Amino acid sequence: MKFRVAILSAATALTLSACGQPALALDNPVEAPAAARKATEGYGLKTAIFAGGCFWGVEGVFSHVKGVHSAVSGYHGGTKRQASYNLVSSGITDHVEAVKVTYDPKVVRYDELLQIFFSVVADPTLKNRQGPDRGAHYDAEIVPLSKEQRTVAAAYLGQLKKSGLWKKPIVTSIEPARTFYAAEDYHQDFAAKNPRHGYIQRWDKPKIAALKKFYPKHYRAEFKRD
């Protein structure tokens, strides 16, 4: 795992990021608007893929959302041969760190997952980075797995671009679905298993707190599967 050497002022706190780079500052969450186009997905569990920087935080947030049955950290966009943490974190593959979320649309709709994602997980104005982590493998991407999800995602991104909530242009992309490869076992449920880890404390614990603050009806304190 590689770390960049950073020279910081005495007033700046430094936390080394296990997912990538030194942590310099905490991004402020923005409460995204409710989607104008609601998802209609019927009955039964559905699956979607979200990429938003280090998968520890993405998985950690969605695991605290009511209606989410599983959130699996993994790799999306590249080949099976490339799907290992050592290769992906080096930045030489076509993968992004991503999370496959399985959810009950009768409890939490896809558009609500998008709202949560853009509120407390990913900054949609950043390209090839999120938070302290740098590189194309930390890009924020939406990967719909159905026609309905793609329609809703496109409508929501269009809505966010017109909202004026962000001063910079929104650059998060909607990507075609490719094979998702689950990450190594030690990455799964990392935030829950390692609550005192420096990266989790500095970057992911605040995201979960923001989820509770902004969306109390969707928040569950227990780290478990429905």
Order of alpha helices (4+ residues) and beta strands (2+ residues): beta-beta-beta-alpha-beta-alpha-beta-alpha-beta-beta-beta-alpha-beta-beta-alpha-alpha
